Amino acid sequence: MLGEKLPPHDLAAETAVIGSIILDGDSLVKISGFLSPSDFFNKTHSVCYQSCIDMLDKGIAIDEKTLGDFLETSDSLNEIEGGRSYLTYLVSQTPTYMHIEFYARTVHRTATHRRLITAASDIANLGYENSQDVDQALNQAEDILYGIRSSHDSRDFVDISVPLDSWLTFDNEIDGDIAPIPSGFPDIDNLLGGLNRSDMIVLAARPSIGKSTLGLNIARNVAGGGHKVAIFSLEMGRDQIAMRLLSSEALIETNRIRQRLTTDTEDERILEAIGRLSDLDISIDDTPFQTVTEMRAKAKRLQKERGLDFIVVDYMQLIYGGRNMNDNNRAQEVSKISRSLKGMARDLNVPVIAISQLSRSIEQRQSHRPVLSDLRESGSIEQDADIVAFIHREEKYISEEEWLRSKSAGEAYPRGISELIVAKHRNGPIGNVDLVVQDQYARFRSIKKQSTN
């Protein structure tokens, strides 16, 4: 019978890491950003490394004597098999401290493999529990794997020349991995510089203002530019989304398409619109109850299998915060969701438009123009987002008669006009963009194109 296999580890690399630190205490700063004491397989090495971290924090010089003294003072020397003589052994087994980062990466890699083994066991236990709630079990499994990826994704300083070189080679990019993606609305693109990869863009409004419609319009425009789009719809089903896109494309009222009250001429336009839309690379996931972790896993798989350039999430407040979240602390749950959406944008290197609700407070003020504080559970959303844009439609709050009584005669009633208010732009200017709204077609259009439609 074969003996049980030991988990992945590399004692020689662990020995060289501690030996290198003893030989050159300053070399610790090269690895402390990504290597943790828990990465060591050998308990003695873990204790030594933790002590070195503590000494660095306290400003104590690190060498063989000072490390031995610190271990003794902190009552940890008895955890070192061989005591001070083992420190001498570590030094003797270290070829050179110049390669400490290579040794540390090896230790970190084997630790990640051990965590994968542990995760596999934990996931297997979830299966053996035979829970009635399969979705919850799947979410827990994905949380376990995402926890490993989050701890593994550690970055360090890079020289400024690295991102500057990327900028210099921008025009030579063949695959467009860093190029902004046009939204299809020229005025919006002029203000934002397009939709930049890894950006989290929050598009917010009160119900029935058109936030989902604008999100879908942008998704269609992006796909029309040859990009691959994913839509996570937690509110509308795939059929509703398809009907909205079809109505916008064919310029036929949504309810008439749904009820099949169209003429023969309109049917021809519908068939042509279906042909155009079918040629676009748009993937729809209408799972109504899921976590960001689940969405990230699906998007990552889609990106690997077919490619992915752009994501729309509709909408944030319907995302499930995951297990172990306190139902009474919605702000904490939304904070986790917001950070995770931003993490998804960076991890996949795509723009993510996250549609969001606004609080009722906007309807209780004399001015109904939204501001950042109107975001529901706004603190974390405002902080994590690269861009926050609101849709404002004055006609939703004031009738034409009231408008004429309160405004000067020369100011036209804003029928069918919406204002996109960019209230936060981390990497550029803020400002407002006027758009035409065609509710009957589930469509927003640029002002300049109004006369052509």
TORGU-357537 format. One record per residue: x, y negated, z negated of N, C-alpha, C in turn. Coordinates in pm, whole numbers, plus 50000, padded with zeros to 5 digits. Atoms other than C-alpha are relative to their C-alpha. Example, Ala and Ser with C-alpha at 12.3 -4.5 7.8 and 13.67 -1.06 7.14 Angstrom:
n.xx  n.yy  n.zz  ca.xx  ca.yy  ca.zz  c.xx  c.yy  c.zz
50089  50119  50000  51230  50450  49220  50090  49880  50000
49918  50119  50006  51367  50106  49286  49923  49891  49927
This chain:
n.xx  n.yy  n.zz  ca.xx  ca.yy  ca.zz  c.xx  c.yy  c.zz
50085  50119  50000  50000  50000  50000  50088  49877  50000
49920  50122  49990  50139  49664  50101  49973  49909  49881
50016  50095  50109  50202  49412  49827  49929  49874  50047
50070  50124  49967  50008  49089  49812  50098  49897  50054
49913  50100  49939  50155  48820  50035  50004  49876  49914
49985  50127  50073  50295  48511  49866  49949  49886  50087
50044  50116  49921  50142  48179  49970  50121  49935  50066
49889  50066  49931  50353  47973  50213  50077  49907  49906
49916  50089  50080  50645  47797  50045  50142  50007  50055
49860  50003  49959  51009  47705  50101  50082  49950  49882
49926  50036  50121  51212  47714  49780  50130  49927  50032
49875  50067  49962  51529  47608  49962  49975  49852  50028
50033  50139  49972  51360  47292  50086  49965  49926  49871
50033  50063  50127  51219  47220  49739  50127  49970  49920
49872  50019  50071  51565  47269  49586  50075  49882  50059
49926  50107  49934  51715  47033  49845  49938  49864  49973
50066  50128  50030  51455  46763  49774  50046  49948  49864
49961  50045  50135  51531  46752  49400  50150  49973  49994
49856  50020  49998  51904  46791  49459  50038  49870  50068
49973  50125  49929  51900  46501  49705  49970  49880  49913
50035  50112  50088  51724  46276  49455  50105  49983  49891
49897  50008  50104  51981  46364  49188  50129  49940  50057
49879  50053  49936  52265  46290  49431  49987  49853  50036
50024  50139  49961  52109  45963  49547  49860  49961  49956
50132  50035  50056  51827  45829  49331  49919  49909  50091
50072  50092  49912  51741  45562  49586  49928  50073  50114
50063  49927  49889  51646  45832  49840  49856  50039  49968
50137  49965  50039  51327  45899  49641  49898  49912  50070
50098  50092  49940  51162  45592  49792  49967  50039  50144
50026  49960  49862  51187  45752  50138  49886  50101  50009
50097  49890  49994  50947  46032  50043  49883  49985  49903
50103  50009  50104  50736  45916  49749  49864  49959  50056
50127  50042  49941  50473  45774  49986  49915  50115  50050
50080  49889  49947  50368  46115  50118  50016  50130  49921
49978  49875  50074  50510  46381  49882  49957  49982  49854
50049  50007  50139  50337  46448  49550  50050  50121  49922
49954  49887  50082  50435  46674  49256  49923  50128  50027
50082  49880  49975  50147  46909  49342  50039  50072  50129
49957  49937  49875  50314  46982  49677  50104  50110  49977
49894  49903  50029  50585  47191  49508  49939  50132  49955
50046  49866  50037  50529  47565  49480  50059  50042  49866
49930  49965  50124  50783  47606  49200  49968  49899  49890
50040  50088  50110  50666  47468  48865  50115  49914  49952
49883  50075  50045  51017  47363  48764  50027  49882  50093
49976  50107  49903  51059  47162  49084  49893  49891  49989
50109  50097  50016  50721  46999  49031  50024  49910  49880
49972  50078  50122  50816  46891  48678  50115  49904  50024
49885  50087  49971  51150  46754  48798  49958  49882  50089
50040  50106  49907  50989  46559  49081  49910  49898  49929
50087  50091  50075  50720  46412  48851  50083  49912  49908
49913  50079  50087  50992  46303  48611  50076  49894  50079
49930  50097  49916  51182  46135  48894  49906  49885  50039
50099  50104  49968  50864  45948  48994  49980  49908  49879
50018  50080  50122  50815  45836  48633  50122  49912  49975
49877  50079  50019  51178  45721  48612  50004  49883  50099
50004  50108  49900  51136  45523  48935  49905  49891  49956
50099  50098  50046  50827  45354  48792  50053  49917  49884
49947  50069  50118  51014  45264  48473  50131  49927  50029
49876  50068  49964  51320  45136  48661  50124  50066  49943
49885  49927  50056  51552  45406  48521  50080  50062  50114
49914  49942  49896  51846  45503  48739  49995  50153  49992
50013  49854  49995  51831  45866  48853  50133  50063  50041
49888  49912  49968  52127  46104  48840  49986  50124  49913
50014  49874  50073  52197  46442  48684  49986  49978  49851
50005  50023  50146  52256  46307  48333  49871  49931  49958
50119  50075  50041  51971  46053  48323  49873  50081  50017
50117  49915  49983  51723  46305  48460  49991  50101  49887
50000  49906  50113  51828  46558  48196  49955  49932  49872
50039  50075  50120  51794  46293  47925  49850  49970  50001
50142  50035  49991  51450  46189  48051  49913  50123  49976
50076  49877  50023  51328  46550  48061  50000  50038  49853
49990  49966  50143  51453  46602  47708  49916  49906  49915
50077  50099  50076  51298  46280  47577  49850  50020  50014
50143  49982  49974  50964  46359  47735  49952  50142  49967
50034  49863  50039  50968  46716  47595  49965  50088  50120
50024  49919  49880  50973  46859  47947  50117  50090  50034
49881  49922  49967  51322  47010  47944  49977  50149  49975
50027  49859  50028  51185  47330  47794  49920  50067  50112
50071  49944  49885  50977  47372  48113  50095  50030  50115
49900  49977  49896  51298  47384  48317  50079  50125  49965
49928  49875  50027  51427  47740  48332  50149  49980  50026
49857  50024  49988  51798  47712  48266  50041  49865  49945
49970  50129  50060  51772  47361  48118  50085  49911  50090
49916  50095  49926  52035  47106  48222  50087  50071  50105
49915  49930  49904  52243  47371  48395  49927  50023  50132
50075  49980  49875  51960  47417  48648  50009  49876  50089
49983  50123  49922  52000  47054  48750  50133  50005  50077
49870  49984  49933  52364  47128  48830  49988  50096  50117
50023  49902  49894  52251  47428  49032  49929  49934  50121
50072  50067  49893  52009  47210  49233  50093  49917  50086
49904  50083  49926  52290  46975  49328  50091  50087  50086
49907  49913  49928  52516  47261  49429  49937  50064  50124
50070  49937  49889  52251  47398  49665  49953  49900  50106
50045  50104  49907  52194  47068  49846  50111  49965  50098
49894  50029  49903  52392  47033  50171  50032  49851  50008
49982  50145  49992  52337  46654  50192  49869  49932  49968
50121  50074  50031  52094  46397  50063  49951  49918  50120
50036  50079  49883  52087  46234  50407  49875  50054  50070
50113  49937  49932  51819  46479  50523  49880  50021  49908
50104  49979  50100  51583  46437  50229  49860  49993  50061
50134  50012  49942  51289  46331  50447  49961  50128  50073
50028  49874  49932  51317  46648  50656  49962  50108  49899
50033  49901  50103  51324  46862  50341  49861  49974  49943
50129  50035  50062  51025  46674  50197  49884  50032  50094
50106  49968  49904  50820  46715  50517  49973  50151  50001
50016  49854  50005  50882  47089  50498  49919  50040  49878
50074  49971  50124  50758  47099  50138  49854  49959  50015
50138  50049  49982  50452  46893  50229  49922  50090  50097
50066  49913  49903  50374  47116  50528  49957  50132  49936
50035  49872  50062  50384  47439  50328  49890  49981  49895
50105  50027  50098  50169  47276  50058  49864  49988  50069
50125  50013  49924  49907  47190  50320  49948  50137  50039
50043  49863  49965  49901  47553  50435  49944  50072  49878
50053  49937  50122  49851  47666  50074  49860  49946  49970
50133  50059  50024  49560  47424  50041  49897  50054  50098
50091  49938  49904  49409  47569  50357  49955  50138  49952
50034  49866  50052  49423  47915  50200  49900  49987  49885
50093  50022  50111  49255  47783  49885  49864  49957  50051
50126  50047  49943  48994  47604  50094  49922  50116  50062
50065  49884  49939  48923  47925  50286  49933  50086  49893
50058  49923  50110  48864  48103  49956  49876  49931  49943
50115  50075  50052  48635  47825  49832  49882  50008  50095
50107  49992  49901  48438  47832  50157  49940  50141  50002
50051  49863  50007  48412  48211  50136  49906  50017  49880
50087  49992  50118  48268  48175  49785  49865  49935  50026
50127  50063  49965  48006  47936  49924  49913  50098  50078
50076  49901  49923  47907  48209  50168  49946  50110  49912
50044  49892  50088  47888  48474  49897  49888  49957  49906
50108  50049  50087  47659  48249  49690  49864  50020  50063
50125  49973  49928  47396  48310  49960  49893  49897  49967
50093  50107  50033  47236  47971  49896  49889  49990  50102
50113  50020  49909  46894  47903  50044  50018  49876  50085
49977  50126  49928  47011  47558  50150  50127  50013  50084
49884  49977  49913  47238  47641  50445  50068  49868  50035
49943  50129  49963  47283  47274  50542  50090  49947  49889
49918  50046  50111  47411  47191  50196  50130  50078  49992
49879  49918  50003  47656  47482  50208  50097  49957  50110
49914  50045  49891  47786  47365  50547  50063  49866  49968
49946  50130  50038  47826  47010  50419  50112  50014  49897
49898  49978  50101  48019  47137  50118  50127  50055  50062
49883  49943  49932  48247  47341  50343  50076  49892  50076
49934  50107  49925  48316  47039  50562  50067  49900  49907
49938  50089  50099  48385  46824  50254  50133  50058  49952
49878  49935  50046  48644  47078  50141  50111  49983  50103
49900  50015  49894  48824  47071  50477  50040  49856  50019
49968  50141  49983  48799  46695  50504  50090  49950  49887
49914  50038  50111  48958  46666  50161  50146  50032  50028
49863  49964  49963  49265  46846  50295  50054  49902  50104
49956  50092  49896  49282  46626  50604  50029  49862  49942
49980  50132  50058  49246  46308  50396  50130  49992  49923
49876  50001  50077  49532  46406  50167  50121  50018  50090
49888  49976  49909  49744  46512  50464  50032  49878  50085
49982  50114  49910  49691  46191  50666  50064  49884  49926
49926  50105  50069  49957  45978  50503  50096  49934  50096
49912  50074  49911  50143  45705  50685  50102  49922  49919
49896  50077  50065  50458  45513  50606  50026  49876  50085
49967  50120  49926  50609  45185  50719  50059  50033  50136
49934  49992  49869  50701  45143  51084  50055  49862  50032
49943  50127  49961  50916  44874  51235  49902  49923  50087
50092  50084  49925  50727  44581  51386  50014  50023  50150
49979  49979  49857  50878  44671  51723  49910  50109  50056
50083  49890  49952  50659  44983  51741  49865  49950  50054
50125  50051  49942  50319  44808  51772  50023  49895  50108
49972  50100  49897  50481  44527  51973  50033  50067  50133
49971  49927  49878  50615  44780  52222  49872  50054  50063
50128  49953  49948  50264  44921  52253  49929  49888  50076
50064  50113  49932  50141  44574  52344  50067  49973  50134
49927  50026  49875  50415  44533  52605  49963  50100  50108
50033  49897  49901  50315  44859  52771  49850  50009  50025
50147  49996  49990  49942  44777  52751  49954  50007  50146
50044  50005  49860  49910  44693  53122  50034  50128  50075
49958  49878  49931  50079  45021  53211  49927  50123  49949
50074  49886  50055  49839  45237  53011  49915  50063  50110
50075  49930  49896  49695  45499  53245  49869  50053  49944
50119  49936  50055  49450  45669  53013  49912  49903  49924
50084  50100  50068  49319  45349  52852  49981  50026  49853
50017  49964  50140  49377  45480  52502  49993  49881  49906
50003  50115  50090  49420  45130  52360  49921  49884  50059
50071  50111  49936  49220  44918  52605  49863  49981  49937
50137  50025  50047  48905  44747  52469  49899  50048  50102
50106  49948  49913  48579  44882  52609  49895  49890  50019
50102  50103  49976  48338  44634  52776  49863  50047  49952
50134  49968  50049  47993  44620  52618  49895  49991  50109
50096  50021  49893  47828  44528  52947  49925  49868  49987
50057  50133  50020  47722  44189  52805  50116  49900  50004
49882  50086  49983  47972  43930  52936  50022  49901  49887
49983  50099  50107  47904  43669  52667  50048  50065  49870
49955  49928  50119  47947  43927  52392  50148  50038  50014
49861  49962  49977  48270  44052  52547  50094  49880  49994
49917  50121  50007  48401  43696  52580  50026  49961  49855
49985  50036  50141  48343  43639  52208  50083  50102  49924
49935  49894  50078  48464  43976  52079  50127  50053  50065
49888  49940  49930  48723  44058  52343  49975  50145  50034
50035  49861  49977  48536  44379  52417  49988  50076  49869
50013  49914  50117  48482  44669  52180  50133  50070  49978
49865  49950  50022  48821  44749  52032  49999  50135  49930
49990  49866  50056  48920  45103  51951  50039  49995  49853
49984  49984  50145  48919  45204  51584  49924  49894  49921
50080  50099  50071  48686  44913  51503  49866  50059  49956
50134  49970  50047  48375  44962  51292  49917  49872  50017
50082  50116  49967  48106  44727  51425  49861  50022  49942
50131  49989  50061  47797  44677  51211  49903  49909  50074
50105  50074  49930  47487  44571  51405  49875  50009  49914
50105  49997  50102  47214  44470  51162  49884  49909  50035
50121  50080  49980  46858  44338  51172  49889  50061  49916
50119  49947  50063  46519  44376  51010  49929  50095  50097
50071  49909  49911  46283  44645  51149  49927  49926  50112
50073  50049  49882  46132  44587  51495  50061  49876  50063
49932  50114  49938  46387  44320  51589  50076  50046  50125
49935  49948  49880  46572  44545  51836  50140  50050  49982
49862  49956  50024  46889  44671  51671  50028  50134  50068
49979  49871  49934  46843  45028  51796  50002  49984  50152
50006  50024  49856  46753  44900  52142  50132  49944  50051
49873  50058  49955  47066  44686  52167  50112  50102  49990
49899  49896  50013  47277  44974  52040  49996  50097  50117
50016  49909  49886  47136  45202  52312  50040  49932  50131
49962  50073  49879  47179  44932  52578  50151  49994  50015
49853  50005  49995  47547  44895  52487  50055  50138  50033
49955  49863  49972  47589  45274  52488  49985  50033  50148
50022  49973  49858  47440  45294  52838  50102  49923  50085
49903  50080  49925  47664  45011  52962  50140  50059  49991
49868  49940  50019  47973  45174  52814  50014  50126  50084
49997  49876  49920  47886  45508  52975  50004  49966  50149
49999  50040  49861  47821  45327  53302  50136  49953  50047
49863  50039  49967  48179  45204  53289  50095  50118  50007
49917  49880  49988  48304  45562  53303  50051  50054  49869
49956  49953  50131  48347  45613  52928  49905  50106  49946
50077  49890  50059  48224  45906  52720  49943  49954  49867
50074  50059  50112  47962  45817  52460  49931  50108  49918
50076  49913  50091  47817  45993  52155  49903  49914  49920
50102  50070  50078  47495  45883  51984  49953  50092  49888
50056  49930  50115  47409  46000  51632  49873  49925  49961
50128  50065  50031  47039  45923  51585  49934  50073  49884
50062  49941  50118  46909  45990  51235  49854  49959  49987
50138  50050  50006  46581  45807  51300  49916  50051  50117
50075  49958  49881  46469  45879  51658  50047  50135  50050
49965  49874  49936  46458  46216  51829  50059  49977  50138
49935  50013  49869  46640  46284  52154  49902  49959  50109
50100  50036  49899  46315  46253  52353  49969  49851  49996
50025  50143  50013  46249  45904  52216  50116  49919  50059
49883  50070  49945  46603  45797  52301  50000  50008  50152
50004  49983  49855  46570  45940  52651  49895  49909  50063
50105  50085  49946  46242  45753  52705  50040  49853  50000
49955  50140  50007  46395  45424  52592  50103  49971  50108
49899  50020  49897  46695  45465  52818  49938  50002  50139
50066  49990  49870  46470  45565  53107  49918  49874  50030
50078  50123  49982  46240  45266  53055  50089  49883  50036
49905  50109  49973  46535  45028  53049  50061  50013  50138
49935  49977  49872  46688  45187  53357  49903  49978  50117
50097  50008  49891  46369  45203  53567  49918  49872  49998
50079  50122  50019  46218  44875  53436  49851  50029  50009
50140  49961  50013  45889  45047  53357  49971  50015  49852
50032  49999  50142  45710  45014  53024  50011  50141  49941
49974  49872  50066  45804  45289  52779  49872  50080  49980
50123  49925  50028  45447  45377  52683  49936  50055  50127
50056  49950  49874  45345  45413  53049  50078  50122  50048
49921  49882  49964  45633  45653  53112  49961  50118  49911
50030  49893  50095  45551  45852  52800  49863  50062  50029
50135  49951  49975  45180  45878  52890  49978  50038  50147
50006  49965  49859  45259  45940  53259  49888  49924  50073
50099  50088  49936  45046  45645  53373  50065  49919  50110
49923  50071  49899  45283  45550  53652  49947  50026  50141
50039  49987  49860  45220  45493  54021  50102  50083  50076
49906  49924  49917  45383  45686  54304  50130  49923  50021
49880  50083  49981  45621  45396  54366  50085  50000  49874
49927  49999  50127  45715  45387  53998  50063  50137  49975
49943  49866  50017  45766  45762  53999  50132  50013  50076
49875  49998  49924  46028  45717  54269  50111  49927  49924
49901  50074  50080  46204  45456  54054  50044  50082  49879
49967  49917  50117  46187  45694  53758  50097  50111  50041
49912  49892  49953  46346  45976  53959  50140  49946  50029
49870  50060  49973  46624  45744  54075  50072  49967  49869
49941  50033  50130  46679  45626  53715  50049  50125  49929
49958  49873  50062  46691  45986  53591  50131  50048  50063
49877  49960  49932  46955  46059  53853  50120  49922  49952
49889  50083  50047  47170  45764  53743  50039  50034  49857
49971  49971  50141  47136  45842  53373  50062  50139  49984
49947  49864  50010  47206  46213  53426  50147  50007  50037
49859  50003  49961  47539  46121  53582  50090  49940  49893
49922  50063  50106  47646  45936  53268  50039  50104  49895
49950  49908  50104  47849  46109  52995  49953  49949  49864
50059  50040  50128  47617  46049  52699  49954  50126  49927
50039  49885  50082  47581  46310  52422  49920  49950  49881
50091  50043  50106  47298  46282  52169  49989  50107  49892
50023  49911  50115  47282  46437  51822  49890  49936  49916
50112  50059  50073  46943  46379  51658  49971  50072  49869
50015  49938  50133  47004  46573  51336  49959  49893  49900
50051  50109  50082  46797  46372  51086  50066  49986  49863
49949  50000  50137  46986  46460  50768  50142  50056  50002
49862  49954  49994  47365  46473  50777  50094  49898  49938
49898  50085  50060  47680  46331  50622  50094  49947  50107
49898  50051  49908  47956  46127  50783  50102  50109  50028
49906  49890  49980  48183  46427  50730  49952  50093  50110
50057  49913  49897  47949  46637  50943  50007  49932  50136
49994  50073  49873  47930  46367  51209  50143  49994  50052
49861  50006  49959  48307  46332  51212  50045  50133  50061
49962  49868  49949  48350  46707  51261  49942  50024  50139
50062  49983  49869  48103  46710  51551  50068  49911  50104
49938  50093  49905  48261  46403  51712  50141  50045  50035
49864  49953  49974  48609  46548  51675  49999  50119  50095
50011  49885  49910  48499  46870  51842  49962  49954  50142
50039  50053  49869  48330  46674  52122  50118  49933  50069
49884  50069  49942  48641  46463  52172  50102  50100  50053
49903  49899  49957  48858  46773  52196  49951  50074  50124
50053  49919  49892  48625  46957  52435  49971  49920  50126
50044  50077  49883  48498  46678  52661  50056  49859  50007
49955  50138  50007  48658  46353  52551  49894  49914  49933
50092  50089  50069  48502  46070  52351  50064  49862  49989
49948  50137  50000  48542  45692  52379  49920  49904  49913
50088  50097  50064  48251  45535  52190  49892  50073  49923
50101  49937  50085  48008  45620  51909  49898  49896  49953
50107  50079  50062  47671  45475  51802  49938  50084  49890
50066  49933  50112  47528  45567  51460  49876  49920  49964
50128  50068  50023  47160  45482  51408  49915  50078  49899
49930  50116  50052  47136  45403  51128  50059  50033  49864
49916  49971  50116  47360  45375  50820  49922  50047  49879
50072  49972  50124  47098  45382  50545  49932  50138  50000
50059  49865  49994  46969  45722  50665  50105  50110  49987
49893  49901  50014  47308  45893  50629  49999  50056  49859
49995  49932  50130  47328  46147  50349  50138  49982  49939
49873  50028  50066  47596  46059  50097  50079  50123  49962
49928  49878  50035  47685  46422  50025  49970  50043  49858
50022  49946  50135  47681  46637  49718  50077  49919  49898
49936  50067  50113  47782  46505  49378  49978  49849  50002
50031  50143  50001  47637  46163  49463  49880  49976  49909
50106  50034  50094  47418  45998  49202  49888  49926  50074
50111  50062  49929  47075  45921  49348  49965  49863  49945
50032  50128  50061  47047  45630  49107  50103  49893  50032
49897  50097  49966  47359  45462  49241  50016  49995  50152
50000  50005  49854  47277  45392  49604  50117  49915  50052
49890  50086  49956  47540  45117  49625  50129  50080  50011
49880  49917  49997  47815  45369  49543  49994  50096  50119
50016  49907  49889  47674  45611  49800  50025  49930  50134
49980  50075  49876  47661  45346  50074  50147  49959  50015
49858  50035  49997  48015  45241  49981  50081  50115  50057
49930  49883  49947  48136  45596  50048  49970  50019  50148
50039  49985  49859  47942  45611  50375  50072  49897  50086
49934  50108  49924  48084  45277  50490  50147  50028  50021
49858  49969  49988  48443  45376  50417  50022  50118  50094
49984  49881  49916  48391  45711  50588  49978  49968  50148
50023  50040  49861  48252  45548  50904  50122  49927  50055
49878  50068  49956  48554  45320  50921  50112  50101  50020
49899  49895  49985  48775  45625  50867  49979  50080  50126
50029  49927  49878  48598  45803  51152  50045  49921  50123
49958  50084  49888  48662  45509  51386  50151  50005  50018
49854  49997  49991  49032  45511  51302  50053  50138  50036
49953  49864  49974  49070  45887  51307  49982  50039  50146
50029  49964  49862  48908  45924  51650  50049  49895  50099
49951  50111  49916  49047  45592  51782  49895  49957  50101
50109  50046  49915  48710  45483  51919  49923  49891  49925
50090  50094  50068  48477  45189  51849  49878  50074  49948
50121  49942  50057  48191  45287  51620  49902  49887  49969
50106  50094  50034  47873  45080  51621  49909  50066  49898
50084  49948  50107  47695  45142  51292  49881  49905  49983
50120  50082  50012  47338  45012  51298  49954  50000  49855
50032  50013  50142  47218  44882  50962  49873  49918  49980
50117  50079  50039  46904  44752  50795  50044  49877  49922
49982  50118  50084  46883  44407  50639  49898  50006  49887
50090  49999  50116  46723  44352  50299  49879  49911  50025
50124  50076  49986  46374  44204  50256  50018  49853  49964
49982  50138  50046  46519  43885  50108  49995  49901  50115
49999  50088  49885  46547  43742  50458  49859  49947  50030
50137  50039  49972  46167  43729  50479  49943  49911  49892
50049  50079  50112  46134  43543  50151  50062  49862  49994
49937  50131  49994  46338  43238  50254  49933  49914  50105
50054  50090  49897  46236  42932  50451  50073  50022  50132
49922  49967  49881  46519  43003  50694  50016  50151  50007
49994  49855  49984  46502  43354  50831  50127  50046  50071
49875  49962  49936  46846  43347  50989  50082  50086  49903
49927  49910  50091  47043  43641  50844  50140  49950  49968
49863  50028  50044  47365  43598  50649  50057  50129  49943
49933  49876  50041  47620  43851  50524  49938  50061  49874
50056  49947  50124  47455  43882  50183  49867  50071  50022
50126  49930  49971  47139  44011  50355  50021  50147  50033
49974  49858  49978  47309  44341  50433  49961  50078  49875
50037  49917  50115  47157  44607  50212  50124  50066  49944
49877  49952  50066  47420  44715  49957  50121  49942  50074
49913  50065  49902  47628  44457  50144  50148  50002  49967
49859  50017  50036  47953  44451  49947  50095  50087  50077
49907  49908  49935  48119  44761  50085  49988  49994  50152
50018  50006  49855  47968  44731  50434  50073  49880  50057
49933  50122  49954  48089  44375  50474  50151  50014  49993
49856  49985  50018  48434  44468  50344  50060  50096  50102
49943  49897  49912  48484  44778  50561  49988  49966  50148
50026  50027  49859  48343  44643  50886  50104  49905  50059
49914  50093  49927  48570  44481  51143  49916  49887  50061
50093  50099  49943  48272  44304  51300  49863  50022  49937
50139  49995  50045  47932  44224  51151  49920  49906  50088
50084  50080  49911  47668  44104  51397  49853  50021  49964
50143  49995  50030  47304  44019  51328  49919  49965  50124
50094  50039  49895  47011  44004  51570  49891  49916  49935
50103  50090  50054  46782  43709  51502  49905  49960  50112
50103  50041  49904  46455  43641  51683  49900  49911  49930
50084  50098  50067  46279  43325  51574  49852  50026  50026
50140  49978  49966  45958  43426  51752  49933  50105  49911
50056  49899  50089  45917  43712  51503  49950  49939  49869
50034  50061  50128  45873  43465  51217  49912  49876  50013
50079  50122  49983  45689  43169  51368  49921  50011  50131
50084  49995  49880  45398  43148  51614  50030  49879  50088
49975  50110  49909  45406  42924  51917  49929  49873  49952
50073  50116  50051  45143  42696  51761  50076  49933  49886
49923  50055  50112  45348  42656  51442  50128  49934  50050
49877  50056  49942  45658  42595  51651  49975  49861  50059
50032  50128  49935  45494  42316  51851  49968  49892  49897
50031  50099  50104  45373  42150  51531  50124  49952  49928
49883  50033  50082  45714  42159  51364  50120  49953  50080
49884  50034  49918  45951  42102  51658  49968  49884  50093
50018  50109  49904  46006  41815  51896  49949  50057  50133
50064  49956  49877  45827  41832  52230  50099  50056  50100
49901  49955  49902  46150  41889  52422  50062  50133  49970
49940  49874  50041  46242  42209  52237  49905  50115  50031
50089  49894  49954  46094  42513  52409  49989  50112  49897
50022  49885  50088  45945  42802  52214  50088  50117  50046
49902  49896  49961  46205  43086  52208  49936  50136  50029
50065  49874  49967  45978  43348  52359  50097  50090  50077
49913  49906  49932  46177  43656  52458  50148  49969  49989
49859  50035  50019  46503  43506  52331  50047  50051  49863
49940  49956  50126  46723  43667  52068  50138  49938  49988
49869  50057  50028  47038  43539  51906  50084  50105  49930
49906  49909  50066  47329  43768  51829  50098  49914  49921
49917  50082  50089  47505  43614  51531  50119  50084  49952
49880  49931  50046  47863  43736  51483  50048  49927  49874
49972  50066  50128  47907  43656  51113  50136  50036  49944
49866  49961  50041  48234  43842  51062  50072  50060  50119
49917  49946  49892  48513  43914  51307  50143  50002  49947
49870  49989  50068  48828  44043  51144  50116  49951  50087
49887  50031  49912  49047  43987  51449  49970  49894  50105
50034  50101  49901  48884  43696  51625  49897  49903  49947
50093  50104  50042  48632  43412  51619  49861  50054  49971
50141  49971  50018  48275  43419  51496  49923  49905  50090
50080  50086  49913  47991  43265  51693  49867  50066  50032
50133  49952  49965  47648  43314  51847  49990  50022  50151
50024  49969  49858  47535  43466  52178  49849  50016  50018
50142  49986  49969  47185  43423  52323  49979  50110  50103
50034  49891  49909  47026  43722  52493  49850  49996  50030
50141  49985  49964  46699  43782  52675  49952  50136  49953
50058  49874  50046  46473  44047  52522  49882  50037  50088
50113  49946  49925  46243  44260  52734  49948  50120  49923
50048  49894  50090  46057  44458  52468  49930  50112  50076
50078  49899  49927  45835  44634  52719  50089  50102  50069
49905  49909  49935  46144  44787  52881  50109  50050  49905
49895  49963  50097  46346  44841  52559  50136  49953  50051
49882  50049  49931  46608  44614  52708  50040  49860  49955
49941  50132  50018  46837  44322  52627  50078  49966  50127
49926  50044  49883  46988  44117  52908  50073  49870  49969
49930  50128  50013  47239  43835  52934  49913  49889  50056
50080  50115  49957  47083  43491  52975  50020  49974  50149
49969  50032  49860  47257  43442  53311  49932  50094  50096
50061  49902  49911  47091  43755  53450  49847  49996  49995
50144  50001  50019  46740  43658  53345  49924  49978  50130
50071  50035  49880  46644  43511  53677  50002  50111  50106
49986  49894  49899  46748  43827  53868  49917  50123  49967
50074  49880  50040  46528  44072  53678  49851  49971  49990
